[in-house]
Amino acid sequence: MPGLAGGTQVPADVEQRLVELETRLAFQEQAMVELSEALAEARLERARSDALLQAVLADLRGLRGALYADPGSEPPPPHY
């Protein structure tokens, strides 16, 4: 069995549990990195979507302005 500082021996089951915990920790750290990258990409995608939505809304406002001009400047409908 491998020893600790001072010559203390580590029981095999404790060493195995330690290795399993270190392995789990490594997987969790990798998962956190992947989740962080996915979150960063999602934030960029949302920013792009927000910008696109704002552009579409501005275009829609412009079209509304062109299609529905000031009602006072239009002639009355034919039924008047």
MOUR-V84646 format. One record per residue. N is the residue number from 1. RES is the residue in one small letter. SS is DSSP state (H for helix, E for strand, L for the rest). NEAR is the number of other C-alpha atoms within 12 Angstrom. Layout:
# MOUR-V84646
n->N res->RES ss->SS near->NEAR
n->N res->RES ss->SS near->NEAR
This chain:
# MOUR-V84646
n->1 res->m ss->L near->13
n->2 res->p ss->L near->14
n->3 res->g ss->E near->12
n->4 res->l ss->L near->11
n->5 res->a ss->L near->8
n->6 res->g ss->L near->8
n->7 res->g ss->L near->9
n->8 res->t ss->L near->10
n->9 res->q ss->E near->14
n->10 res->v ss->L near->17
n->11 res->p ss->L near->14
n->12 res->a ss->H near->13
n->13 res->d ss->H near->12
n->14 res->v ss->H near->14
n->15 res->e ss->H near->17
n->16 res->q ss->H near->15
n->17 res->r ss->H near->14
n->18 res->l ss->H near->15
n->19 res->v ss->H near->14
n->20 res->e ss->H near->14
n->21 res->l ss->H near->14
n->22 res->e ss->H near->14
n->23 res->t ss->H near->14
n->24 res->r ss->H near->14
n->25 res->l ss->H near->14
n->26 res->a ss->H near->14
n->27 res->f ss->H near->14
n->28 res->q ss->H near->14
n->29 res->e ss->H near->14
n->30 res->q ss->H near->14
n->31 res->a ss->H near->14
n->32 res->m ss->H near->14
n->33 res->v ss->H near->14
n->34 res->e ss->H near->14
n->35 res->l ss->H near->14
n->36 res->s ss->H near->14
n->37 res->e ss->H near->14
n->38 res->a ss->H near->14
n->39 res->l ss->H near->14
n->40 res->a ss->H near->14
n->41 res->e ss->H near->14
n->42 res->a ss->H near->14
n->43 res->r ss->H near->14
n->44 res->l ss->H near->14
n->45 res->e ss->H near->14
n->46 res->r ss->H near->14
n->47 res->a ss->H near->14
n->48 res->r ss->H near->14
n->49 res->s ss->H near->14
n->50 res->d ss->H near->14
n->51 res->a ss->H near->14
n->52 res->l ss->H near->14
n->53 res->l ss->H near->14
n->54 res->q ss->H near->14
n->55 res->a ss->H near->14
n->56 res->v ss->H near->14
n->57 res->l ss->H near->14
n->58 res->a ss->H near->14
n->59 res->d ss->H near->14
n->60 res->l ss->H near->15
n->61 res->r ss->H near->15
n->62 res->g ss->H near->14
n->63 res->l ss->H near->13
n->64 res->r ss->H near->13
n->65 res->g ss->H near->13
n->66 res->a ss->H near->12
n->67 res->l ss->H near->12
n->68 res->y ss->L near->14
n->69 res->a ss->L near->14
n->70 res->d ss->L near->11
n->71 res->p ss->H near->12
n->72 res->g ss->H near->9
n->73 res->s ss->H near->8
n->74 res->e ss->L near->11
n->75 res->p ss->L near->11
n->76 res->p ss->L near->9
n->77 res->p ss->L near->8
n->78 res->p ss->L near->6
n->79 res->h ss->L near->5
n->80 res->y ss->L near->5
